[in-house]
Amino acid sequence: MPRYRLIKVLLAAILFLGAQNWAAAQFRDEAFSKGNYGTEETESADSVQQLFSLKEFMLGVAHKQELKIGTLFGGSTVFIGAQQFYHKQYWKIPVSYAGIGAGIGAGINAHKNGNDNMAKLYYAGAGLVYWGTLMDGLLQYDKGNYPNPGKATIFSILMPGLGQAYNGEAWKIPIYWGALMGAYHYYDTNNINYKRYKRIHNEATTPDSGYSENISAETAKYYRDIYRRYRDYSTVALAAFYLLQVIDANVFSYMQDFEVNDDISMHISPTVITPGTDFAFCSTGPSGFGLSLGFTF
């Protein structure tokens, strides 16, 4: 397998596993609770809970218990329509399967007839229906609980910037989309140049190919490798910006519950310093007078 294809496969696997693990682990209610951390109860709950429990997922879909958003979303990526079943919107399930099946079937038929462009469109349509099914289930989940860190994170997984919009931080959307589009632009440009110099190198090193350009095989090989390296860097940047906006949506959704006070002040008052108290430098000796200094921020 060529190196650039291997990099693409690895990046796709990292993105998929990262999304799954984020949905299964980071969306746990315990991870976002404002309780007393460090207690035996919270440490035990966090240490023994599984990333994803198929049993828990099945019991939830059967309406025998409530499901966390990460568990529901993670299972629904495989069991299509599980979210709609959980929300008791059964009529949407055959619609989703019909749309996905029709797109895949039409794509296979178009490919057999040699119309690859139409086949790609049909496959894209099937993928769009699949995406819409996941998005629909997410929109129906726990509408009254805002902000929900898990919901914000999955929004960003399904559509970059959507988690920021959910958090009320729409001003971040052009920043992330600009970064993603810039990374893709450089990827596309470098990929075009890579293919060009790869073709020139192949022609220059193939006997009787009719090669007539004024670029030597060594020069073509040099630029081919340069543009391939830059294209790989662009792919890494594209994946990094995507993951960054997912993390941003999760973190800032969680931090919206934090109380931020604009009152920054300093208080000085006289006090009696008694040995053995927090104000004293020693545990024995006479009491005395001093000043107490306090900060509020």
Backbone bond lengths (Angstrom), bond angles and torsions (degrees), N, CA, C in turn:
res aa  C-N    CA-C-N  psi(-1)  N-CA   C-N-CA  omega(-1)  CA-C   N-CA-C  phi
1 M - - - 1.475 - - 1.533 108.27 -
2 P 1.325 120.29 128.77 1.456 121.69 178.59 1.520 110.87 -57.63
3 R 1.333 114.75 156.70 1.453 119.15 -174.20 1.518 112.59 -63.38
4 Y 1.351 117.05 -41.66 1.466 118.47 -175.95 1.521 111.02 -67.83
5 R 1.328 117.39 -31.40 1.464 119.13 176.49 1.520 110.64 -69.37
6 L 1.326 116.97 -38.26 1.452 120.37 178.14 1.519 110.98 -63.31
7 I 1.339 116.62 -39.79 1.463 120.27 178.44 1.513 110.55 -63.66
8 K 1.332 117.67 -41.13 1.460 121.39 178.52 1.527 110.79 -61.83
9 V 1.329 116.11 -44.17 1.472 119.79 -179.74 1.524 110.60 -63.09
10 L 1.333 116.89 -43.52 1.462 120.37 -179.52 1.518 111.43 -64.43
11 L 1.338 117.02 -42.55 1.461 119.95 178.98 1.516 111.51 -64.26
12 A 1.338 116.26 -40.95 1.467 119.33 178.08 1.517 110.76 -63.16
13 A 1.328 116.82 -40.34 1.461 120.22 178.89 1.522 111.05 -65.77
14 I 1.341 116.97 -40.18 1.460 120.64 179.34 1.523 110.74 -63.70
15 L 1.339 116.50 -44.02 1.457 120.27 179.73 1.523 111.05 -63.37
16 F 1.333 116.48 -43.06 1.464 119.93 -178.24 1.525 111.05 -66.37
17 L 1.340 116.21 -48.57 1.456 119.42 -178.60 1.526 110.97 -67.46
18 G 1.337 115.93 -35.75 1.457 118.59 178.06 1.516 111.60 -64.42
19 A 1.325 116.49 -42.10 1.467 120.06 178.03 1.520 110.71 -64.54
20 Q 1.320 116.58 -42.16 1.459 119.90 -179.61 1.525 111.09 -64.86
21 N 1.326 116.33 -47.03 1.456 119.23 -178.80 1.519 111.52 -66.35
22 W 1.346 116.56 -37.45 1.463 119.67 178.33 1.520 109.52 -64.30
23 A 1.319 115.87 -43.56 1.465 118.92 -179.01 1.512 111.34 -67.53
24 A 1.324 117.50 -34.08 1.461 120.15 -175.52 1.521 112.76 -85.36
25 A 1.339 116.82 -35.23 1.461 119.55 -173.66 1.518 113.13 -101.90
26 Q 1.333 118.18 -49.94 1.451 120.54 -173.35 1.510 113.30 -72.68
27 F 1.324 118.19 -19.30 1.450 119.51 -177.52 1.522 112.47 -88.35
28 R 1.307 118.68 5.80 1.450 120.51 179.48 1.520 109.12 -61.43
29 D 1.306 116.16 141.02 1.452 120.44 179.58 1.526 111.03 -58.88
30 E 1.354 116.91 -37.35 1.449 120.04 -177.78 1.518 111.71 -63.51
31 A 1.329 116.32 -31.83 1.457 119.46 -176.99 1.516 111.75 -70.54
32 F 1.328 117.92 -20.12 1.455 121.08 -176.66 1.522 112.37 -116.82
33 S 1.326 117.98 8.99 1.457 120.14 179.83 1.516 109.43 -75.47
34 K 1.319 115.10 153.78 1.458 120.08 179.76 1.519 110.33 -102.46
35 G 1.351 116.26 30.09 1.453 120.63 -176.24 1.508 112.07 -79.07
36 N 1.328 115.36 -163.98 1.450 121.55 -179.00 1.524 109.48 -87.40
37 Y 1.330 115.85 99.29 1.455 119.82 179.68 1.517 109.94 -70.89
38 G 1.314 114.22 151.31 1.450 119.30 179.88 1.500 113.91 92.15
39 T 1.324 117.49 -7.48 1.451 119.23 177.98 1.510 109.62 -76.29
40 E 1.314 115.68 160.88 1.464 120.74 -178.70 1.520 110.99 -62.37
41 E 1.346 115.85 -35.95 1.464 119.57 -176.92 1.523 111.54 -67.03
42 T 1.352 116.80 -46.91 1.452 119.17 -177.63 1.514 111.46 -70.99
43 E 1.336 118.33 -38.29 1.454 120.43 179.54 1.514 110.86 -64.62
44 S 1.324 117.57 -39.11 1.455 121.10 179.05 1.514 110.92 -66.37
45 A 1.340 116.01 -41.90 1.465 118.84 -178.49 1.510 111.04 -65.40
46 D 1.340 117.08 -40.10 1.455 119.89 -178.12 1.519 112.11 -73.28
47 S 1.333 117.74 -29.71 1.455 120.02 -172.62 1.525 112.61 -83.38
48 V 1.326 117.99 -26.23 1.453 118.88 -174.66 1.526 112.59 -103.60
49 Q 1.335 118.30 -11.15 1.454 119.42 -176.73 1.526 110.53 -73.79
50 Q 1.326 116.30 136.23 1.447 121.47 -178.50 1.524 110.10 -78.28
51 L 1.354 115.25 155.69 1.457 119.50 176.68 1.517 110.58 -64.77
52 F 1.314 116.96 -42.90 1.454 120.68 178.48 1.522 107.93 -149.57
53 S 1.320 115.59 129.25 1.459 120.86 179.66 1.520 109.06 -115.46
54 L 1.329 116.40 114.87 1.457 120.19 178.21 1.523 110.67 -63.73
55 K 1.320 115.79 -35.93 1.464 119.97 178.87 1.529 110.36 -63.51
56 E 1.318 116.08 -45.90 1.465 120.33 178.33 1.525 110.98 -61.49
57 F 1.331 115.76 -40.86 1.464 120.13 179.48 1.522 111.11 -62.73
58 M 1.320 117.03 -46.08 1.455 120.64 -178.69 1.533 111.83 -65.88
59 L 1.327 117.14 -40.22 1.456 119.94 177.85 1.520 111.24 -64.32
60 G 1.321 116.33 -37.23 1.458 119.55 178.72 1.508 112.52 -68.43
61 V 1.335 116.91 -43.84 1.462 120.54 179.11 1.527 110.35 -63.91
62 A 1.339 117.11 -30.74 1.466 121.40 177.20 1.523 112.40 -80.44
63 H 1.342 116.57 6.06 1.470 123.14 177.09 1.536 112.65 64.79
64 K 1.329 115.51 31.53 1.464 119.17 177.06 1.521 111.88 -99.02
65 Q 1.332 117.57 -10.86 1.450 121.85 175.24 1.526 108.14 -162.06
66 E 1.324 116.14 162.36 1.452 120.26 177.76 1.521 109.77 -80.69
67 L 1.326 115.21 149.68 1.453 120.66 -178.27 1.515 110.74 -112.47
68 K 1.320 115.65 142.02 1.453 120.74 170.47 1.525 108.45 -71.01
69 I 1.290 116.47 153.14 1.458 120.80 -174.22 1.526 111.83 -64.13
70 G 1.356 117.23 -35.01 1.460 119.45 179.26 1.514 112.47 -66.88
71 T 1.322 116.76 -41.67 1.467 121.01 178.82 1.521 110.75 -65.40
72 L 1.322 116.39 -43.22 1.460 120.61 -179.49 1.525 111.21 -64.97
73 F 1.319 116.72 -44.96 1.466 120.08 -179.26 1.527 111.50 -67.93
74 G 1.337 116.89 -44.10 1.456 119.91 -179.42 1.512 112.35 -60.56
75 G 1.338 117.43 -43.09 1.459 119.97 178.00 1.514 112.74 -69.19
76 S 1.334 116.36 -32.52 1.468 120.12 -177.43 1.524 113.03 -72.92
77 T 1.336 117.44 -18.85 1.457 118.70 175.28 1.527 111.62 -66.16
78 V 1.333 116.37 -24.46 1.471 121.50 177.99 1.519 110.79 -102.53
79 F 1.326 116.22 -48.63 1.461 121.58 179.52 1.532 108.15 -93.03
80 I 1.313 115.14 85.46 1.463 121.10 -174.60 1.524 109.92 -62.62
81 G 1.323 115.62 132.50 1.453 120.93 179.84 1.516 113.91 93.76
82 A 1.339 117.53 -2.81 1.465 119.99 -179.30 1.520 111.37 -63.72
83 Q 1.323 116.90 -36.23 1.463 119.74 178.30 1.524 110.95 -62.77
84 Q 1.335 116.61 -43.43 1.461 120.27 179.64 1.527 110.56 -65.74
85 F 1.328 116.82 -37.02 1.462 120.30 177.35 1.526 110.09 -66.01
86 Y 1.318 116.95 -40.99 1.465 121.50 179.82 1.530 110.81 -63.07
87 H 1.348 115.91 -37.62 1.462 120.52 179.98 1.533 112.44 -87.54
88 K 1.337 116.39 6.03 1.464 123.27 177.94 1.525 112.96 60.74
89 Q 1.310 115.86 34.33 1.461 121.64 174.67 1.540 107.55 -107.41
90 Y 1.320 114.56 67.41 1.462 121.10 -169.37 1.523 112.91 -65.06
91 W 1.333 117.62 -30.18 1.459 120.29 -175.74 1.526 112.40 -65.81
92 K 1.332 117.52 -20.26 1.465 120.21 -179.13 1.528 112.32 -77.17
93 I 1.340 116.80 -22.03 1.466 119.99 -174.84 1.528 112.06 -64.76
94 P 1.355 120.13 -52.39 1.464 118.41 177.97 1.526 113.33 -62.59
95 V 1.334 117.21 -29.70 1.468 119.65 176.91 1.527 110.38 -63.55
96 S 1.333 115.95 -43.62 1.467 119.79 -179.99 1.521 111.52 -64.41
97 Y 1.338 116.39 -46.91 1.459 119.48 -178.84 1.528 111.28 -65.62
98 A 1.335 116.41 -36.73 1.469 119.50 178.94 1.518 110.47 -65.38
99 G 1.333 117.28 -42.62 1.461 120.16 179.70 1.514 112.71 -65.68
100 I 1.328 116.73 -44.75 1.466 120.50 179.60 1.527 110.55 -65.98
101 G 1.341 116.32 -45.39 1.470 120.02 -179.61 1.513 112.43 -63.75
102 A 1.347 116.50 -40.80 1.464 119.79 -179.95 1.526 110.86 -64.62
103 G 1.335 117.04 -41.10 1.459 119.92 179.40 1.520 112.52 -64.59
104 I 1.332 116.15 -44.63 1.468 119.73 -179.85 1.527 110.59 -66.85
105 G 1.345 116.21 -44.24 1.467 119.38 -179.85 1.512 112.45 -62.35
106 A 1.339 116.63 -43.87 1.464 120.14 178.82 1.523 111.18 -65.87
107 G 1.325 116.26 -35.22 1.461 119.44 178.44 1.520 112.17 -66.50
108 I 1.329 116.67 -42.33 1.470 120.44 177.95 1.521 110.38 -62.92
109 N 1.324 116.61 -43.39 1.456 120.53 179.99 1.526 111.40 -63.89
110 A 1.350 116.76 -41.99 1.464 119.83 179.36 1.526 111.14 -66.15
111 H 1.318 116.87 -36.14 1.461 120.31 178.53 1.532 110.98 -66.58
112 K 1.323 116.90 -39.00 1.467 120.06 177.95 1.521 111.20 -64.29
113 N 1.332 116.42 -32.22 1.466 120.52 -179.77 1.519 112.57 -85.40
114 G 1.336 116.66 4.44 1.460 120.45 176.31 1.515 114.32 83.79
115 N 1.324 118.87 8.87 1.463 121.50 179.97 1.531 108.53 -100.19
116 D 1.317 115.14 80.58 1.460 120.04 -175.20 1.524 112.65 -68.29
117 N 1.330 117.89 -33.81 1.463 120.23 -179.62 1.528 111.19 -63.72
118 M 1.324 116.38 -44.27 1.453 119.67 177.95 1.524 111.07 -67.32
119 A 1.328 116.05 -35.48 1.462 119.77 178.04 1.521 110.57 -60.70
120 K 1.338 116.71 -41.42 1.461 119.94 178.60 1.523 111.17 -64.00
121 L 1.330 116.87 -38.53 1.463 120.20 178.21 1.527 111.34 -64.41
122 Y 1.326 116.63 -41.95 1.470 120.34 179.10 1.529 110.95 -65.18
123 Y 1.331 116.10 -42.06 1.462 119.29 178.21 1.534 110.57 -64.12
124 A 1.337 115.96 -39.80 1.461 119.86 177.66 1.531 110.46 -63.20
125 G 1.333 116.67 -37.23 1.455 119.75 177.23 1.520 112.19 -63.90
126 A 1.329 116.21 -40.49 1.467 119.82 176.72 1.524 110.93 -63.44
127 G 1.331 115.73 -41.24 1.459 119.42 177.33 1.522 112.23 -64.51
128 L 1.333 116.61 -35.90 1.462 120.70 178.98 1.528 110.95 -66.19
129 V 1.322 117.07 -38.98 1.470 120.50 177.38 1.529 109.83 -65.44
130 Y 1.327 116.81 -41.64 1.466 121.54 177.59 1.531 110.28 -60.91
131 W 1.338 116.24 -45.87 1.460 121.39 178.07 1.524 110.85 -61.68
132 G 1.329 116.19 -43.50 1.452 120.21 179.64 1.521 112.75 -63.65
133 T 1.330 116.61 -34.25 1.465 120.48 177.49 1.517 111.13 -64.77
134 L 1.332 117.19 -43.54 1.458 120.83 177.13 1.524 111.38 -65.30
135 M 1.326 116.45 -42.32 1.455 120.52 -179.78 1.524 111.28 -65.03
136 D 1.325 117.22 -40.33 1.459 121.20 179.35 1.534 110.70 -62.11
137 G 1.321 116.72 -44.44 1.456 119.85 178.64 1.511 112.17 -63.64
138 L 1.335 116.81 -35.78 1.459 120.76 178.73 1.521 111.34 -67.49
139 L 1.322 117.26 -40.33 1.464 121.23 -179.54 1.529 111.52 -65.22
140 Q 1.338 117.00 -29.77 1.456 120.69 -177.66 1.523 113.04 -82.83
141 Y 1.335 116.93 -9.43 1.468 119.97 -173.75 1.522 111.40 -82.93
142 D 1.313 117.31 120.21 1.461 124.58 166.45 1.527 112.16 45.85
143 K 1.324 116.68 64.96 1.466 121.03 -175.82 1.522 112.91 -63.50
144 G 1.335 117.34 -30.66 1.449 119.72 -173.65 1.512 114.69 -82.53
145 N 1.328 119.56 -9.77 1.453 122.53 -176.60 1.522 109.76 -95.24
146 Y 1.311 116.75 97.40 1.466 121.58 -178.66 1.527 109.39 -131.85
147 P 1.324 118.22 134.69 1.464 126.90 -2.24 1.532 111.39 -85.18
148 N 1.299 116.59 144.38 1.458 122.86 178.01 1.528 107.89 -110.06
149 P 1.333 119.14 108.53 1.467 120.86 -177.22 1.520 113.11 -56.59
150 G 1.342 116.83 -40.06 1.457 119.47 179.68 1.520 111.57 -63.72
151 K 1.323 115.94 -42.56 1.465 120.10 -179.69 1.529 110.83 -64.96
152 A 1.332 116.72 -42.36 1.464 120.35 178.56 1.524 111.28 -62.03
153 T 1.334 116.40 -39.41 1.461 120.30 -178.12 1.524 111.53 -68.37
154 I 1.330 116.83 -43.42 1.461 119.38 -179.66 1.527 110.59 -68.13
155 F 1.332 116.92 -34.36 1.456 119.47 174.19 1.532 110.24 -55.58
156 S 1.334 116.56 -44.62 1.461 120.45 -179.06 1.520 112.17 -71.43
157 I 1.330 116.80 -29.00 1.464 119.47 175.83 1.531 110.17 -66.95
158 L 1.335 116.03 -42.44 1.460 120.00 -177.31 1.525 112.62 -77.16
159 M 1.341 117.43 -32.55 1.461 121.03 -179.53 1.523 108.81 -151.20
160 P 1.334 118.36 112.21 1.467 120.00 -179.90 1.525 111.59 -54.62
161 G 1.314 115.57 131.38 1.456 121.65 179.22 1.513 114.50 94.10
162 L 1.330 116.83 -18.17 1.457 119.26 -177.86 1.524 111.18 -69.53
163 G 1.319 117.00 -33.36 1.460 119.91 176.51 1.515 111.53 -65.66
164 Q 1.341 117.21 -37.34 1.459 120.71 177.01 1.529 110.50 -66.05
165 A 1.335 116.86 -39.19 1.465 120.11 176.70 1.527 110.48 -63.54
166 Y 1.315 117.30 -40.30 1.461 121.98 177.96 1.528 110.91 -62.49
167 N 1.329 117.07 -36.36 1.464 121.83 179.93 1.521 112.98 -79.19
168 G 1.336 117.28 -2.14 1.459 120.01 -176.73 1.508 113.28 76.65
169 E 1.330 117.71 24.40 1.468 122.57 179.64 1.518 109.74 -120.25
170 A 1.333 115.18 54.92 1.465 120.36 -176.17 1.524 112.29 -63.98
171 W 1.328 117.63 -20.83 1.464 120.23 -179.90 1.525 112.34 -63.56
172 K 1.342 116.82 -18.82 1.462 120.13 179.27 1.535 112.42 -80.41
173 I 1.334 116.40 -19.10 1.467 119.82 -174.38 1.527 112.30 -58.95
174 P 1.361 119.96 -50.51 1.474 118.45 179.58 1.523 113.26 -62.08
175 I 1.337 117.02 -28.09 1.474 119.55 178.60 1.523 110.35 -66.23
176 Y 1.341 116.04 -50.16 1.464 119.36 -178.47 1.521 111.61 -69.82
177 W 1.339 116.61 -40.84 1.460 118.19 178.73 1.526 111.31 -66.38
178 G 1.336 116.99 -35.22 1.462 119.32 175.40 1.508 111.73 -63.33
179 A 1.340 115.82 -41.57 1.468 119.70 178.48 1.522 111.16 -65.83
180 L 1.341 116.87 -43.34 1.465 120.26 179.93 1.522 111.65 -65.61
181 M 1.329 116.24 -44.03 1.469 119.49 179.85 1.520 111.22 -67.26
182 G 1.341 116.80 -37.06 1.460 119.20 176.74 1.516 111.69 -64.14
183 A 1.343 116.72 -43.41 1.466 120.15 178.61 1.525 110.79 -63.79
184 Y 1.348 116.63 -40.00 1.463 118.87 179.16 1.528 111.10 -68.68
185 H 1.338 116.95 -36.44 1.472 119.97 178.31 1.522 110.64 -60.33
186 Y 1.330 116.59 -46.44 1.461 119.40 178.91 1.523 111.34 -67.79
187 Y 1.313 117.62 -34.54 1.463 120.06 175.29 1.532 110.28 -61.21
188 D 1.326 116.45 -48.36 1.458 120.26 -177.62 1.522 111.46 -64.68
189 T 1.338 116.33 -43.08 1.470 119.59 179.67 1.520 111.48 -63.04
190 N 1.317 116.60 -46.93 1.465 120.06 179.68 1.516 111.90 -66.40
191 N 1.324 117.24 -34.11 1.460 120.26 179.02 1.526 110.98 -67.25
192 I 1.340 116.54 -40.30 1.465 120.14 178.01 1.532 110.59 -62.33
193 N 1.333 116.48 -46.84 1.469 119.92 179.64 1.519 111.77 -66.70
194 Y 1.324 116.64 -35.64 1.469 119.88 177.12 1.524 110.52 -61.60
195 K 1.319 116.63 -47.17 1.459 120.01 -179.87 1.526 111.30 -64.06
196 R 1.331 116.27 -36.67 1.466 119.66 179.96 1.525 110.89 -63.05
197 Y 1.337 117.27 -50.84 1.466 119.75 -177.48 1.527 111.76 -73.15
198 K 1.320 116.92 -25.37 1.460 119.01 173.83 1.527 109.94 -66.28
199 R 1.345 115.76 -42.38 1.468 119.64 177.97 1.523 110.81 -63.82
200 I 1.342 116.23 -43.00 1.470 119.62 -179.80 1.522 110.45 -63.51
201 H 1.321 117.23 -41.92 1.463 120.13 179.87 1.524 111.49 -64.79
202 N 1.323 116.20 -40.60 1.465 119.29 178.97 1.524 111.08 -64.04
203 E 1.333 116.25 -42.16 1.461 119.67 179.72 1.524 111.44 -68.10
204 A 1.344 115.49 -38.15 1.464 119.20 -177.66 1.517 112.54 -70.61
205 T 1.313 117.42 -24.05 1.467 120.93 -178.14 1.528 112.43 -103.21
206 T 1.329 117.42 3.88 1.463 121.27 178.76 1.525 109.66 -103.43
207 P 1.322 117.65 120.55 1.468 119.85 179.18 1.536 111.25 -61.71
208 D 1.343 114.87 144.33 1.471 122.20 176.53 1.539 112.45 57.27
209 S 1.332 116.80 33.08 1.470 120.03 178.81 1.521 112.15 -88.57
210 G 1.338 116.73 -8.14 1.456 119.37 -178.32 1.514 113.49 75.27
211 Y 1.334 117.23 23.24 1.459 121.23 -177.82 1.519 110.19 -68.08
212 S 1.351 116.10 131.23 1.462 119.53 -175.74 1.523 113.22 -135.06
213 E 1.349 119.01 7.29 1.459 120.40 -179.32 1.521 110.59 -78.67
214 N 1.376 115.43 158.39 1.470 121.06 -176.68 1.531 111.90 -90.97
215 I 1.325 117.02 35.73 1.461 121.82 177.44 1.524 107.73 -119.85
216 S 1.325 115.29 124.49 1.461 118.79 -178.22 1.523 110.48 -73.09
217 A 1.324 114.96 163.52 1.459 120.02 179.61 1.526 111.29 -63.76
218 E 1.339 117.25 -37.94 1.458 120.59 179.68 1.526 111.62 -66.45
219 T 1.333 116.00 -41.31 1.470 119.88 177.97 1.520 110.68 -64.60
220 A 1.335 115.68 -43.28 1.463 119.63 179.05 1.527 110.89 -62.82
221 K 1.324 116.64 -38.86 1.463 120.67 179.21 1.534 110.68 -65.36
222 Y 1.338 115.92 -40.14 1.463 120.35 179.76 1.532 110.66 -61.34
223 Y 1.336 116.71 -50.77 1.462 120.28 -178.40 1.531 111.77 -69.82
224 R 1.319 116.18 -32.12 1.471 118.67 175.81 1.518 110.79 -59.62
225 D 1.325 116.89 -46.81 1.463 121.10 -178.88 1.522 111.60 -68.33
226 I 1.341 116.68 -36.62 1.471 120.32 179.33 1.525 110.58 -63.34
227 Y 1.324 116.15 -49.89 1.466 119.67 -177.23 1.528 111.60 -69.78
228 R 1.317 118.06 -30.10 1.455 119.96 175.11 1.526 110.35 -66.58
229 R 1.320 117.05 -40.25 1.459 120.59 178.31 1.529 110.64 -65.22
230 Y 1.330 116.65 -44.69 1.473 119.82 178.76 1.526 111.28 -64.92
231 R 1.319 116.76 -35.52 1.461 119.53 177.15 1.524 111.09 -64.93
232 D 1.332 116.56 -40.01 1.464 120.18 177.43 1.521 110.99 -64.99
233 Y 1.340 116.90 -39.91 1.463 119.95 176.53 1.528 110.76 -61.70
234 S 1.317 116.69 -40.08 1.461 120.52 179.12 1.521 111.27 -64.72
235 T 1.325 116.48 -36.40 1.467 120.38 177.33 1.529 110.73 -64.62
236 V 1.325 116.32 -42.50 1.462 120.73 178.01 1.534 110.20 -63.80
237 A 1.336 116.98 -42.03 1.467 120.84 178.93 1.517 110.84 -63.21
238 L 1.336 117.09 -40.39 1.461 120.92 179.32 1.529 110.45 -61.76
239 A 1.330 116.57 -44.85 1.467 120.43 178.68 1.520 111.19 -66.74
240 A 1.327 117.59 -36.56 1.468 121.33 -178.64 1.526 111.02 -66.99
241 F 1.333 117.72 -43.81 1.459 120.50 179.26 1.532 110.83 -65.88
242 Y 1.324 116.63 -36.22 1.463 120.37 178.24 1.536 110.39 -63.49
243 L 1.332 116.27 -48.37 1.464 119.86 179.92 1.527 111.56 -66.69
244 L 1.325 116.82 -32.67 1.457 120.42 -179.91 1.523 111.64 -64.20
245 Q 1.343 116.98 -42.40 1.460 118.58 -179.86 1.527 111.35 -71.52
246 V 1.332 117.82 -27.21 1.466 120.37 174.24 1.523 109.88 -67.05
247 I 1.332 117.36 -46.63 1.459 121.65 179.02 1.525 110.60 -63.91
248 D 1.324 116.57 -41.06 1.465 121.13 178.81 1.527 111.15 -58.38
249 A 1.339 116.88 -45.86 1.466 120.59 -179.70 1.524 110.89 -61.50
250 N 1.325 116.72 -40.89 1.464 120.39 -179.04 1.521 111.60 -67.22
251 V 1.316 116.83 -49.20 1.463 121.35 -174.35 1.525 111.31 -65.79
252 F 1.336 117.24 -46.53 1.457 119.03 -175.10 1.533 111.70 -76.03
253 S 1.313 118.31 -23.42 1.459 119.31 172.13 1.522 109.89 -67.70
254 Y 1.310 116.42 -40.60 1.462 121.37 177.47 1.529 111.53 -65.90
255 M 1.327 117.04 -39.05 1.463 120.96 -174.86 1.522 112.73 -77.97
256 Q 1.321 118.84 -9.98 1.456 119.71 179.27 1.515 112.49 -65.79
257 D 1.330 117.64 -21.19 1.453 121.01 178.44 1.520 112.30 -82.51
258 F 1.320 117.37 -10.08 1.461 119.58 -178.99 1.531 110.00 -73.39
259 E 1.306 115.51 138.02 1.465 119.90 178.83 1.526 109.36 -83.71
260 V 1.307 115.70 122.22 1.462 121.50 179.38 1.522 108.14 -113.28
261 N 1.320 117.10 118.16 1.455 122.70 -177.62 1.518 109.51 -106.91
262 D 1.317 116.36 129.47 1.465 120.90 -179.98 1.523 112.75 -80.06
263 D 1.319 117.22 -4.07 1.463 121.19 -177.81 1.520 109.90 -78.85
264 I 1.313 116.73 101.26 1.464 122.70 176.15 1.524 106.77 -111.62
265 S 1.331 116.13 112.25 1.466 118.89 -174.34 1.528 110.45 -148.05
266 M 1.330 114.35 166.68 1.463 121.42 178.36 1.524 107.67 -127.65
267 H 1.329 116.53 135.76 1.455 122.10 -177.67 1.527 109.18 -121.16
268 I 1.313 115.71 129.06 1.471 121.98 177.25 1.519 107.85 -122.97
269 S 1.322 116.45 129.67 1.465 120.57 -179.04 1.522 109.32 -148.64
270 P 1.324 116.48 150.40 1.480 119.15 177.63 1.523 110.85 -70.68
271 T 1.314 115.87 149.13 1.457 120.17 -179.50 1.515 110.07 -150.95
272 V 1.311 116.29 161.36 1.457 122.51 176.38 1.525 108.15 -99.05
273 I 1.327 115.58 123.40 1.462 120.80 -178.69 1.513 108.53 -95.62
274 T 1.321 115.49 116.36 1.461 121.47 -178.99 1.521 109.07 -110.88
275 P 1.318 118.99 134.37 1.477 120.61 178.30 1.520 111.72 -55.40
276 G 1.324 115.14 138.10 1.459 120.12 178.95 1.515 113.69 95.66
277 T 1.364 117.44 -6.90 1.464 120.29 178.07 1.520 109.94 -95.40
278 D 1.313 115.40 174.88 1.468 120.06 -178.56 1.517 111.95 -67.05
279 F 1.357 116.98 -21.59 1.453 119.06 -177.58 1.519 112.79 -83.93
280 A 1.335 117.01 -15.83 1.462 121.16 -174.16 1.513 111.23 -90.03
281 F 1.361 115.55 147.10 1.462 120.92 177.84 1.521 111.98 -89.31
282 C 1.330 117.47 -11.89 1.452 120.89 179.08 1.529 108.98 -139.29
283 S 1.314 115.44 162.15 1.461 120.49 -175.15 1.519 113.31 -92.27
284 T 1.316 117.66 -10.71 1.467 121.19 -179.86 1.516 109.64 -129.41
285 G 1.330 115.57 162.42 1.455 120.39 178.18 1.513 111.47 119.22
286 P 1.327 116.28 174.45 1.467 119.99 -178.05 1.530 112.04 -75.54
287 S 1.322 114.10 161.09 1.455 120.16 175.36 1.516 109.72 -78.71
288 G 1.338 115.57 161.15 1.459 120.65 179.62 1.511 111.40 -155.35
289 F 1.329 113.45 174.39 1.454 119.82 178.88 1.519 110.17 -100.00
290 G 1.337 116.10 148.24 1.451 121.35 178.64 1.512 110.89 -159.18
291 L 1.296 115.42 -166.36 1.448 122.02 -179.14 1.533 109.52 -118.13
292 S 1.313 115.71 140.09 1.470 122.01 175.90 1.528 108.49 -103.79
293 L 1.321 116.14 125.63 1.460 121.56 -178.29 1.514 109.05 -113.45
294 G 1.328 117.22 123.69 1.464 121.63 -179.04 1.514 111.70 -130.87
295 F 1.309 116.09 145.48 1.466 122.62 178.66 1.525 109.84 -118.10
296 T 1.305 116.22 140.91 1.463 122.51 173.85 1.528 108.67 -120.92
297 F 1.326 117.76 123.20 1.469 121.41 179.38 1.509 109.64 -154.08
